């Protein structure tokens, strides 16, 4: 593979990008220099000829999106953002990978302007890009095609192509024929262990063609003309997503490390960095050099984006004059504001006397969906089981881009990753699957929490009471695992009323994701929850039934389907003269965030006899029951059988709850 030959300005700018990245890694003594050395030509062609961006307004809705799915090459992105004129000064490049910098080891949305999403775990950026392309189609259909004709460009690596989440999301993108999505595949054939031949020999181009993608190959990643022609063809193909496989050399220009795994995840070293600069005609003793020629070249690219932005503003102004109500809705969405009285219909829902919380959730979805057009639902092939369908909303599909419901297929991880891209694009996405399969989605859930995106996960069949499907499908440890994710609010409502309030909490959250844990089996609709749950669920915990005849001497704490068991046990204990308070604790996270005075009013510190009841592993309950308390949980995998039989088998009956409570000392 030869060095880029023409024109001179292109070569200077490409080498500026390359060596800013090399210098960042060298100064940090940590990072990945090889990918930026190989990727710089394709990145420059994209940013100089195609990408519509405006650093003065990084988030204007009509911009193109650029996602570096190969997040280990973050130094490439930071070099591009700095040179393009985003608010990322040279000092931040010099602080690459340092505490408190805007240039962490992998890109993080919300730190440096222009970083569209948090990438690093491979495959995630590609999955997020699929969500962004879904959003493009939906926005164009809902508002105006001319306003939302943007492209989503991503650079992915060999590692991205190996990850399952990328396969799931790419398969979905092909099925949905997402013509706005264009992926540049940096095929350098090297991973951490060495040559990809060690573990990866498939024909990626053939795989993506089978997905329904438009596929091209550029044999030489330094051939700017070939890169431009391929990107032109990709951008012109609007009936299906495009993959451009670009063959590059990792660590291009490095005399000793080019084409080897040594260029991947460690600095070149001072001597090799100088040798690489010398080999590519760069001043070998320079550091963080930016020639005027490169600044000017990026200024031209920036001017093109600014002109596109100005034209977009003109289009939007004219469109808003013709469609004032839609314009107000558009502005509201991107401000993440809720419409007035969005929840007015919740109060009209008839839940009856008993209903599964998954079914109650479905009723709430359909009560609020008409007032929340940004709510876009879906399920990983479990729509009827999850009760997630937006009735009369229509299926989102290539021939129905205004549909409100996405059939993700059996792709839990791809669904969760795509939902992150949708949330980053002004939507309020929710997706359903069984709680046991939250394990498949967990990496994307974690990134939603890290990015503080308001994604909603509707997890149903939430305990051993799933029943006949048996232990492979009965979640035991999943609640504790989800509760361990910072900034994720987990809600396990006790009945239909608490479920309605859980949805209110989720919709009103603007700075993080929410996960519901919902039952398959019917539960009593609790009068106590109707009376006290409206405020109590929002606080994460509340006294659902207090002791009669004096201060409580015993606390029964429960979530979800076990709350009504605690209420039953309370009556049995009262018959024995034991004053027990029942506390519904639907969300550990929300309750922990309350002032100590409120928490103490619900769980009086002086009452140390405490029993928690939850059909899951007890991990995490020690905070609420204390050293002298006890937990009736499930410490082993479940069994196959009718849920009523399982309840007796595992001791989840009012009688056993009361017996465990009496044994407390």
C-alpha positions as CSV (number, residue, x, y, z in Angstrom):
1,X,0.0,0.0,0.0
2,X,1.5,3.3,-1.1
3,X,1.6,6.7,0.5
4,X,-1.1,9.1,-0.6
5,X,0.3,11.0,-3.6
6,X,-2.0,13.9,-4.5
7,X,-2.9,16.6,-4.0
8,X,-0.3,18.1,-1.6
9,X,-2.8,19.8,0.7
10,X,-4.6,16.4,1.2
11,X,-1.4,14.7,2.1
12,X,-0.4,17.5,4.5
13,X,-3.8,17.4,6.2
14,X,-3.9,13.6,6.4
15,X,-0.4,13.6,8.0
16,X,-1.5,16.3,10.4
17,X,-4.4,14.0,11.6
18,X,-2.0,11.1,11.8
19,X,0.6,12.7,13.9
20,X,-1.7,14.6,16.2
21,X,-3.0,11.1,17.1
22,X,0.5,9.7,17.4
23,X,1.6,12.6,19.6
24,X,-1.4,12.2,21.8
25,X,-0.6,8.6,22.4
26,X,3.1,9.3,22.9
27,X,2.4,12.0,25.5
28,X,0.0,9.9,27.4
29,X,2.3,6.9,27.1
30,X,-1.0,5.0,26.4
31,X,-3.4,4.5,23.6
32,X,-3.9,3.1,20.1
33,X,-1.8,4.8,17.4
34,X,-2.0,2.2,14.7
35,X,-5.7,2.6,13.6
36,X,-5.5,6.4,13.2
37,X,-2.3,6.1,11.0
38,X,-4.3,3.8,8.7
39,X,-7.7,5.4,8.9
40,X,-6.7,9.0,8.4
41,X,-7.1,9.1,4.6
42,X,-10.7,7.8,4.7
43,X,-11.5,10.1,7.6
44,X,-10.2,13.1,5.8
45,X,-12.1,12.3,2.6
46,X,-15.3,11.9,4.6
47,X,-14.9,15.1,6.6
48,X,-13.7,17.2,3.7
49,X,-16.0,16.0,0.9
50,X,-19.2,14.6,2.5
51,X,-19.9,15.2,6.2
52,X,-22.2,18.2,7.0
53,X,-21.1,19.6,10.4
54,X,-21.1,23.0,12.1
55,X,-18.9,23.3,15.2
56,X,-20.7,26.5,16.2
57,X,-23.9,24.4,16.7
58,X,-22.7,20.8,17.1
59,X,-26.2,19.5,17.7
60,X,-28.3,21.0,14.9
61,X,-30.9,18.4,13.9
62,X,-30.1,18.4,10.2
63,X,-26.4,17.6,10.6
64,X,-24.8,14.3,9.4
65,X,-23.8,12.0,12.2
66,X,-20.3,10.6,12.5
67,X,-19.8,7.7,14.8
68,X,-16.4,6.2,15.5
69,X,-17.5,2.7,16.3
70,X,-13.8,1.7,16.5
71,X,-13.6,3.8,19.7
72,X,-10.1,2.6,20.5
73,X,-9.0,5.0,17.7
74,X,-10.3,7.9,19.8
75,X,-7.2,10.0,19.1
76,X,-8.3,10.1,15.4
77,X,-11.7,11.6,16.5
78,X,-10.1,14.1,18.8
79,X,-7.7,15.3,16.1
80,X,-10.6,15.7,13.6
81,X,-12.7,17.6,16.1
82,X,-9.9,19.9,17.0
83,X,-8.9,20.6,13.4
84,X,-12.6,21.1,12.4
85,X,-13.0,23.9,14.9
86,X,-15.0,22.3,17.7
87,X,-14.5,23.5,21.2
88,X,-11.6,21.1,21.8
89,X,-8.5,23.1,22.3
90,X,-5.0,21.8,21.8
91,X,-4.5,21.6,25.5
92,X,-7.2,18.9,25.6
93,X,-5.3,16.9,23.0
94,X,-2.2,17.2,25.1
95,X,-4.2,15.9,28.1
96,X,-5.3,12.8,26.2
97,X,-6.3,10.0,28.6
98,X,-5.7,12.1,31.7
99,X,-7.9,12.6,34.7
100,X,-10.5,15.3,34.1
101,X,-9.8,15.8,30.4
102,X,-12.4,15.9,27.6
103,X,-10.3,13.4,25.7
104,X,-10.7,10.1,27.5
105,X,-9.3,6.8,26.2
106,X,-12.6,6.0,24.4
107,X,-15.0,8.7,23.2
108,X,-17.7,9.7,25.6
109,X,-20.9,11.6,24.6
110,X,-21.3,14.8,26.6
111,X,-17.6,15.5,27.2
112,X,-16.2,16.9,23.9
113,X,-18.7,18.5,21.5
114,X,-19.1,16.6,18.3
115,X,-18.9,13.2,20.0
116,X,-22.2,11.7,18.9
117,X,-22.2,8.7,21.1
118,X,-20.1,6.8,23.6
119,X,-18.1,4.0,21.9
120,X,-15.3,1.7,22.9
121,X,-17.0,-1.6,23.5
122,X,-16.8,-2.9,20.0
123,X,-19.9,-3.1,17.9
124,X,-21.8,-0.5,20.0
125,X,-21.2,2.4,17.7
126,X,-22.4,0.4,14.8
127,X,-25.6,-0.5,16.7
128,X,-26.1,3.1,17.8
129,X,-25.7,4.1,14.2
130,X,-28.6,1.8,13.2
131,X,-30.7,3.6,15.8
132,X,-29.7,7.0,14.4
133,X,-30.7,5.8,10.9
134,X,-34.0,4.6,12.2
135,X,-34.5,8.0,13.7
136,X,-33.7,9.7,10.5
137,X,-36.4,7.8,8.6
138,X,-38.9,8.5,11.4
139,X,-38.1,12.2,11.6
140,X,-38.3,12.6,7.9
141,X,-41.7,11.0,7.8
142,X,-43.1,12.8,10.8
143,X,-41.8,16.3,10.0
144,X,-40.2,16.9,6.6
145,X,-38.0,14.8,4.3
146,X,-35.9,17.8,3.3
147,X,-35.2,18.8,6.9
148,X,-34.1,15.3,7.8
149,X,-32.2,13.9,4.8
150,X,-29.0,13.5,6.8
151,X,-26.6,10.6,6.5
152,X,-25.2,8.5,9.4
153,X,-21.5,7.7,8.8
154,X,-19.6,5.2,10.9
155,X,-16.1,3.9,10.9
156,X,-15.9,0.3,12.1
157,X,-13.0,-2.1,12.6
158,X,-12.4,-5.8,12.3
159,X,-13.2,-6.1,16.0
160,X,-16.6,-4.4,15.4
161,X,-17.3,-7.0,12.7
162,X,-16.6,-9.8,15.1
163,X,-19.0,-8.7,17.8
164,X,-22.5,-10.1,17.9
165,X,-24.2,-6.8,18.6
166,X,-22.9,-5.5,15.3
167,X,-24.3,-8.5,13.5
168,X,-27.7,-8.2,15.2
169,X,-27.9,-4.5,14.4
170,X,-26.6,-4.8,10.8
171,X,-29.1,-7.6,10.1
172,X,-31.9,-5.3,11.3
173,X,-30.6,-2.4,9.3
174,X,-30.6,-4.5,6.1
175,X,-34.2,-5.7,6.8
176,X,-35.3,-2.1,7.4
177,X,-33.4,-0.9,4.3
178,X,-31.9,2.0,6.1
179,X,-30.4,4.0,3.2
180,X,-29.1,6.8,5.5
181,X,-26.6,4.5,7.0
182,X,-23.1,4.3,5.6
183,X,-20.3,2.2,7.3
184,X,-16.7,2.5,6.4
185,X,-15.1,-0.8,7.4
186,X,-11.4,-0.3,8.3
187,X,-10.2,-3.8,7.3
188,X,-6.6,-3.8,8.5
189,X,-6.7,-7.5,9.4
190,X,-5.1,-7.0,12.8
191,X,-6.5,-7.4,16.3
192,X,-4.9,-7.5,19.7
193,X,-3.8,-11.1,19.5
194,X,-2.3,-10.6,16.0
195,X,-3.5,-11.3,12.5
196,X,-7.3,-11.7,12.2
197,X,-6.5,-15.0,10.5
198,X,-6.1,-16.5,14.0
199,X,-9.9,-16.3,14.5
200,X,-11.7,-14.4,11.7
201,X,-11.8,-15.8,8.2
202,X,-15.3,-15.1,7.0
203,X,-16.1,-12.9,3.9
204,X,-17.5,-9.9,5.6
205,X,-18.6,-8.3,2.4
206,X,-20.6,-11.4,1.4
207,X,-22.2,-11.4,4.9
208,X,-23.3,-7.8,4.6
209,X,-24.6,-8.4,1.0
210,X,-26.7,-11.2,2.4
211,X,-28.0,-8.8,5.0
212,X,-29.3,-6.7,2.1
213,X,-26.6,-4.0,2.2
214,X,-24.9,-2.2,-0.7
215,X,-21.3,-3.4,-0.5
216,X,-18.2,-1.9,-2.1
217,X,-14.4,-2.5,-1.6
218,X,-11.6,0.0,-1.8
219,X,-8.4,-2.0,-2.1
220,X,-6.0,0.8,-1.1
221,X,-7.0,2.9,1.9
222,X,-4.6,5.6,0.7
223,X,-6.3,6.0,-2.7
224,X,-8.3,9.2,-2.2
225,X,-10.0,9.0,-5.5
226,X,-11.2,5.5,-4.9
227,X,-12.4,6.5,-1.4
228,X,-14.3,9.5,-2.8
229,X,-16.0,7.4,-5.5
230,X,-17.0,4.7,-3.0
231,X,-18.4,7.3,-0.6
232,X,-20.3,9.0,-3.4
233,X,-21.9,5.8,-4.4
234,X,-22.8,5.0,-0.7
235,X,-24.3,8.4,-0.2
236,X,-26.4,8.1,-3.4
237,X,-27.7,4.7,-2.4
238,X,-30.8,5.6,-0.3
239,X,-32.8,2.3,-0.7
240,X,-30.4,0.2,1.5
241,X,-27.5,0.7,3.9
242,X,-24.0,0.8,2.5
243,X,-20.8,-0.9,3.6
244,X,-17.4,0.3,2.2
245,X,-14.7,-2.2,3.0
246,X,-11.4,-0.3,3.0
247,X,-8.2,-2.2,3.1
248,X,-5.7,-0.3,5.2
249,X,-2.4,-1.0,7.0
250,X,-2.5,-0.5,10.7
251,X,0.4,1.7,11.9
252,X,0.9,2.9,8.3
253,X,4.4,4.4,7.9
254,X,5.9,2.8,11.0
255,X,9.1,1.1,9.8
256,X,9.0,-1.6,12.5
257,X,5.3,-1.8,13.6
258,X,3.2,-1.3,10.5
259,X,0.9,-4.2,9.8
260,X,1.5,-5.8,13.2
261,X,-0.4,-6.0,16.5
262,X,2.4,-3.9,18.1
263,X,0.8,-0.9,16.4
264,X,-2.6,-1.6,17.9
265,X,-2.7,-0.9,21.6
266,X,0.6,0.7,22.7
267,X,2.6,3.8,21.9
268,X,5.0,3.6,19.0
269,X,7.7,4.8,21.3
270,X,9.9,7.9,20.9
271,X,12.3,6.4,18.4
272,X,9.7,4.7,16.3
273,X,7.5,7.8,16.3
274,X,10.3,9.8,14.9
275,X,11.1,7.1,12.4
276,X,7.4,7.1,11.3
277,X,7.4,10.8,10.9
278,X,10.6,10.6,8.9
279,X,9.2,7.9,6.7
280,X,6.1,10.0,5.9
281,X,8.0,13.2,5.3
282,X,6.9,14.9,8.6
283,X,9.3,16.9,10.8
284,X,10.5,14.1,13.0
285,X,11.2,16.2,16.1
286,X,7.8,18.1,15.9
287,X,5.1,17.6,18.5
288,X,1.4,18.5,17.9
289,X,2.3,20.3,14.7
290,X,-0.6,21.8,12.7
291,X,0.6,23.5,9.5
292,X,-1.5,26.5,8.3
293,X,-2.3,24.5,5.2
294,X,-4.1,21.9,7.2
295,X,-6.0,24.5,9.2
296,X,-7.1,26.2,6.0
297,X,-8.2,22.9,4.5
298,X,-10.4,22.1,7.5
299,X,-11.7,25.7,7.4
300,X,-13.0,25.0,3.9
301,X,-14.7,21.8,5.1
302,X,-16.2,23.7,8.0
303,X,-17.5,26.5,5.7
304,X,-19.2,23.9,3.6
305,X,-21.0,22.6,6.7
306,X,-21.8,26.1,7.9
307,X,-23.4,26.9,4.5
308,X,-25.4,23.6,4.7
309,X,-26.6,24.6,8.2
310,X,-27.6,28.1,7.0
311,X,-29.6,26.5,4.2
312,X,-31.2,24.1,6.6
313,X,-32.2,27.0,8.9
314,X,-33.9,28.6,5.9
315,X,-35.8,25.5,5.0
316,X,-36.8,25.0,8.6
317,X,-38.1,28.6,8.9
318,X,-40.2,28.2,5.8
319,X,-41.5,24.9,6.9
320,X,-42.3,26.2,10.4
321,X,-44.4,29.0,8.8
322,X,-46.5,26.4,7.0
323,X,-46.6,23.8,9.9
324,X,-46.4,25.8,13.2
325,X,-47.8,23.0,15.4
326,X,-45.3,20.5,14.0
327,X,-42.5,23.0,14.5
328,X,-43.5,23.4,18.2
329,X,-43.5,19.6,18.6
330,X,-40.1,19.3,17.0
331,X,-38.5,21.9,19.2
332,X,-40.1,20.3,22.3
333,X,-38.7,16.9,21.4
334,X,-35.2,18.2,21.1
335,X,-35.5,20.1,24.3
336,X,-36.7,16.8,25.9
337,X,-39.8,18.6,27.3
338,X,-43.0,16.7,27.8
339,X,-46.3,18.0,26.4
340,X,-48.9,19.4,28.8
341,X,-51.2,16.7,30.3
342,X,-49.3,13.9,28.6
343,X,-50.4,11.6,31.5
344,X,-54.1,12.7,31.7
345,X,-55.5,9.4,30.4
346,X,-53.7,7.2,33.0
347,X,-56.4,8.0,35.5
348,X,-59.1,6.7,33.2
349,X,-57.6,3.2,33.0
350,X,-59.7,0.4,34.4
351,X,-57.4,-2.3,35.8
352,X,-60.1,-4.4,37.3
353,X,-59.4,-6.4,40.5
354,X,-56.4,-8.4,39.3
355,X,-54.0,-8.1,36.4
356,X,-50.4,-9.0,35.6
357,X,-48.2,-6.0,35.8
358,X,-47.0,-6.6,32.2
359,X,-50.7,-6.3,31.1
360,X,-51.1,-3.2,33.3
361,X,-48.0,-1.8,31.6
362,X,-49.5,-2.4,28.2
363,X,-52.6,-0.4,29.2
364,X,-50.5,2.5,30.3
365,X,-48.5,2.5,27.1
366,X,-51.6,2.8,25.1
367,X,-53.0,5.5,27.4
368,X,-50.0,7.7,27.0
369,X,-48.8,7.0,23.4
370,X,-51.3,9.3,21.7
371,X,-50.0,12.3,23.7
372,X,-46.3,11.3,23.3
373,X,-45.5,11.1,19.5
374,X,-41.8,10.7,20.4
375,X,-42.6,7.4,22.2
376,X,-41.3,4.6,19.8
377,X,-41.8,1.1,21.1
378,X,-40.7,-2.4,20.2
379,X,-39.9,-5.9,21.4
380,X,-37.4,-8.6,20.7
381,X,-39.9,-10.9,19.2
382,X,-42.0,-11.1,22.4
383,X,-44.7,-8.4,21.7
384,X,-47.7,-10.4,23.0
385,X,-45.7,-11.7,26.0
386,X,-44.3,-8.3,26.9
387,X,-47.6,-6.4,26.2
388,X,-45.6,-3.7,24.5
389,X,-47.7,-3.1,21.3
390,X,-48.8,0.5,20.6
391,X,-52.2,-0.3,19.3
392,X,-53.2,1.5,16.1
393,X,-49.6,2.9,15.9
394,X,-48.6,0.7,13.0
395,X,-45.4,-1.2,12.4
396,X,-42.4,0.8,11.6
397,X,-41.2,-0.5,8.3
398,X,-39.7,0.8,5.0
399,X,-43.1,1.3,3.6
400,X,-44.5,2.7,6.8
401,X,-42.0,5.1,8.3
402,X,-44.6,6.7,10.5
403,X,-45.2,3.5,12.4
404,X,-44.8,3.6,16.1
405,X,-43.8,0.0,16.8
406,X,-40.5,-1.7,15.9
407,X,-40.3,-5.5,15.6
408,X,-36.6,-6.0,16.5
409,X,-36.7,-9.8,16.0
410,X,-34.7,-12.1,18.4
411,X,-32.0,-9.5,18.8
412,X,-32.0,-8.2,22.4
413,X,-28.5,-6.7,22.2
414,X,-29.1,-5.1,18.8
415,X,-32.4,-3.7,20.1
416,X,-30.8,-2.1,23.1
417,X,-28.0,-0.6,21.2
418,X,-30.3,0.8,18.5
419,X,-32.5,2.3,21.2
420,X,-29.5,4.2,22.4
421,X,-29.1,5.7,18.9
422,X,-32.8,6.5,18.9
423,X,-32.6,8.3,22.3
424,X,-29.6,10.3,21.1
425,X,-31.8,11.5,18.2
426,X,-34.8,12.9,20.1
427,X,-36.9,9.8,20.6
428,X,-38.2,8.1,23.8
429,X,-37.6,4.5,22.9
430,X,-38.8,1.5,24.9
431,X,-38.1,-2.1,24.2
432,X,-39.3,-5.4,25.7
433,X,-38.0,-8.8,26.4
434,X,-38.0,-11.3,29.3
435,X,-36.0,-10.2,32.3
436,X,-33.8,-13.2,31.9
437,X,-32.6,-11.9,28.6
438,X,-31.6,-8.5,30.1
439,X,-28.2,-10.3,30.2
440,X,-28.1,-10.2,26.4
441,X,-28.8,-6.4,26.5
442,X,-26.7,-5.5,29.5
443,X,-23.7,-3.9,27.8
444,X,-26.0,-1.5,25.9
445,X,-28.0,-0.8,29.0
446,X,-24.7,0.1,30.8
447,X,-23.8,2.6,28.0
448,X,-27.3,4.2,28.1
449,X,-26.7,4.8,31.8
450,X,-23.2,6.1,31.1
451,X,-24.6,8.5,28.5
452,X,-27.6,9.4,30.7
453,X,-30.0,8.6,27.9
454,X,-33.7,8.1,28.8
455,X,-34.2,4.6,27.3
456,X,-36.9,2.4,28.8
457,X,-36.6,-1.4,29.2
458,X,-39.8,-3.4,29.7
459,X,-38.6,-6.6,31.2
460,X,-41.4,-9.1,31.9
461,X,-41.7,-12.7,33.2
462,X,-39.7,-11.4,36.1
463,X,-39.3,-14.3,38.6
464,X,-39.6,-18.0,39.2
465,X,-43.3,-17.4,38.8
466,X,-42.7,-17.5,35.1
467,X,-43.5,-21.2,35.8
468,X,-43.5,-23.9,33.3
469,X,-40.6,-22.7,31.1
470,X,-38.3,-23.6,33.9
471,X,-35.0,-22.4,35.3
472,X,-33.5,-21.5,31.9
473,X,-36.1,-18.7,31.7
474,X,-36.6,-17.9,35.4
475,X,-34.5,-14.9,36.4
476,X,-32.7,-15.2,39.7
477,X,-29.7,-12.9,39.7
478,X,-30.9,-10.3,37.1
479,X,-32.5,-7.8,39.4
480,X,-29.3,-7.5,41.5
481,X,-27.2,-7.2,38.4
482,X,-29.4,-4.4,37.0
483,X,-29.4,-2.6,40.3
484,X,-25.6,-2.6,40.3
485,X,-25.5,-0.4,37.2
486,X,-25.0,3.3,38.2
487,X,-27.7,5.7,37.0
488,X,-30.1,3.0,36.0
489,X,-33.4,3.1,37.8
490,X,-35.0,-0.3,38.3
491,X,-38.7,-0.4,39.2
492,X,-40.5,-3.6,40.3
493,X,-44.1,-2.5,40.8
494,X,-46.4,-4.3,43.2
495,X,-49.6,-3.9,41.2
496,X,-51.3,-2.1,38.4
497,X,-51.3,1.3,40.2
498,X,-47.6,1.1,41.0
499,X,-47.0,0.1,37.4
500,X,-48.7,3.3,36.2
501,X,-46.6,5.4,38.5
502,X,-43.5,3.5,37.4
503,X,-44.2,4.6,33.8
504,X,-44.7,8.2,35.1
505,X,-41.3,8.0,36.7
506,X,-39.7,6.7,33.5
507,X,-41.2,9.2,31.2
508,X,-40.3,12.1,33.4
509,X,-36.7,11.0,33.7
510,X,-34.5,13.0,31.3
511,X,-31.0,12.0,32.5
512,X,-30.9,8.2,32.5
513,X,-32.5,4.9,31.6
514,X,-35.2,3.0,33.4
515,X,-35.9,-0.7,33.6
516,X,-39.2,-2.3,34.6
517,X,-39.5,-5.7,36.2
518,X,-43.0,-7.0,35.5
519,X,-44.9,-10.1,36.2
520,X,-46.4,-12.8,33.9
521,X,-48.9,-13.8,36.6
522,X,-51.9,-11.8,37.7
523,X,-51.6,-9.8,40.9
524,X,-54.3,-8.2,43.1
525,X,-55.0,-4.6,42.4
526,X,-54.2,-3.0,45.7
527,X,-56.3,-0.3,47.2
528,X,-53.3,0.7,49.4
529,X,-51.2,1.3,46.3
530,X,-53.9,3.4,44.7
531,X,-54.1,5.6,47.8
532,X,-50.4,5.9,48.6
533,X,-48.4,4.8,45.6
534,X,-48.6,8.0,43.5
535,X,-46.1,9.7,45.7
536,X,-44.5,6.6,47.1
537,X,-43.3,5.0,43.8
538,X,-41.6,8.3,42.8
539,X,-39.7,8.1,46.0
540,X,-38.8,4.5,45.5
541,X,-40.4,3.2,48.7
542,X,-43.3,4.0,51.0
543,X,-45.4,2.6,53.8
544,X,-48.1,0.8,52.0
545,X,-49.8,-0.5,55.2
546,X,-48.8,0.5,58.6
547,X,-49.1,-1.4,61.9
548,X,-52.3,-1.0,63.8
549,X,-52.5,-0.3,67.5
550,X,-49.1,1.5,68.0
551,X,-45.6,1.9,66.6
552,X,-44.3,-1.0,64.4
553,X,-42.2,-3.6,66.0
554,X,-41.4,-5.4,62.8
555,X,-40.9,-4.3,59.2
556,X,-41.9,-6.3,56.2
557,X,-40.2,-5.0,53.0
558,X,-41.1,-6.3,49.6
559,X,-41.2,-5.5,45.9
560,X,-43.4,-6.6,43.0
561,X,-45.4,-9.7,43.3
562,X,-44.3,-10.3,46.9
563,X,-45.9,-7.1,48.3
564,X,-49.4,-8.7,48.5
565,X,-47.8,-11.7,50.3
566,X,-46.4,-9.2,52.9
567,X,-49.8,-7.7,53.3
568,X,-51.3,-11.1,53.9
569,X,-48.5,-11.9,56.4
570,X,-49.2,-8.6,58.2
571,X,-52.8,-9.8,58.9
572,X,-51.6,-13.1,60.2
573,X,-49.1,-11.4,62.5
574,X,-51.7,-9.0,63.7
575,X,-53.8,-11.9,64.8
576,X,-50.8,-12.9,67.0
577,X,-50.5,-9.4,68.4
578,X,-47.4,-8.5,66.3
579,X,-47.5,-5.0,65.0
580,X,-45.9,-5.1,61.5
581,X,-45.5,-2.4,59.0
582,X,-45.4,-3.3,55.3
583,X,-43.1,-1.3,53.0
584,X,-43.3,-1.4,49.3
585,X,-39.8,-0.7,47.9
586,X,-40.2,-0.7,44.1
587,X,-36.9,1.1,43.4
588,X,-33.8,0.8,45.5
589,X,-32.2,3.7,43.5
590,X,-35.0,6.2,44.0
591,X,-35.4,5.3,47.6
592,X,-31.6,5.7,48.2
593,X,-31.8,9.2,46.7
594,X,-34.3,10.4,49.2
595,X,-33.3,12.5,52.2
596,X,-32.3,10.5,55.2
597,X,-35.3,11.9,57.1
598,X,-37.7,10.4,54.7
599,X,-35.9,7.0,54.6
600,X,-35.9,6.9,58.3
601,X,-39.6,7.7,58.4
602,X,-40.3,4.7,56.3
603,X,-37.7,2.4,57.8
604,X,-37.3,3.6,61.5
605,X,-33.7,2.9,62.6
606,X,-35.0,1.7,66.0
607,X,-36.9,-1.2,64.4
608,X,-34.3,-3.7,63.7
609,X,-36.6,-6.7,63.2
610,X,-36.9,-6.6,59.4
611,X,-37.8,-9.2,56.8
612,X,-37.4,-8.6,53.1
613,X,-39.4,-10.7,50.6
614,X,-38.4,-10.9,47.0
615,X,-38.4,-13.8,44.5
616,X,-34.8,-13.2,43.5
617,X,-31.3,-13.4,44.9
618,X,-31.0,-11.5,48.2
619,X,-27.9,-9.6,47.1
620,X,-28.2,-5.9,47.9
621,X,-31.0,-6.2,50.5
622,X,-28.6,-6.0,53.4
623,X,-28.6,-2.2,53.0
624,X,-32.3,-2.1,53.9
625,X,-32.7,-5.0,56.4
626,X,-29.5,-4.4,58.3
627,X,-27.4,-6.9,60.2
628,X,-30.2,-8.3,62.3
629,X,-32.7,-8.6,59.4
630,X,-33.5,-11.5,57.1
631,X,-34.3,-12.0,53.5
632,X,-36.8,-14.5,52.0
633,X,-35.3,-14.8,48.5
634,X,-34.2,-17.4,46.0
635,X,-30.6,-18.6,46.3
636,X,-30.7,-21.2,43.6
637,X,-32.0,-21.8,40.1
638,X,-35.7,-22.3,39.8
639,X,-37.9,-25.2,38.8
640,X,-40.4,-26.0,36.1
641,X,-44.0,-26.1,37.3
642,X,-47.2,-24.1,37.8
643,X,-46.5,-20.8,39.5
644,X,-48.8,-21.6,42.4
645,X,-46.9,-24.8,43.1
646,X,-43.6,-22.9,42.8
647,X,-44.8,-20.4,45.3
648,X,-45.4,-23.1,47.9
649,X,-42.2,-24.9,47.0
650,X,-40.0,-21.9,47.5
651,X,-41.9,-20.6,50.5
652,X,-43.6,-17.5,49.0
653,X,-46.8,-17.7,50.9
654,X,-48.3,-15.4,53.5
655,X,-48.0,-18.2,56.1
656,X,-44.3,-18.8,55.5
657,X,-43.6,-15.0,55.4
658,X,-45.3,-14.7,58.8
659,X,-43.4,-17.7,60.2
660,X,-40.0,-16.2,59.0
661,X,-41.0,-12.9,60.6
662,X,-41.9,-14.5,63.9
663,X,-38.5,-16.1,64.0
664,X,-36.7,-12.7,63.9
665,X,-35.1,-11.6,67.1
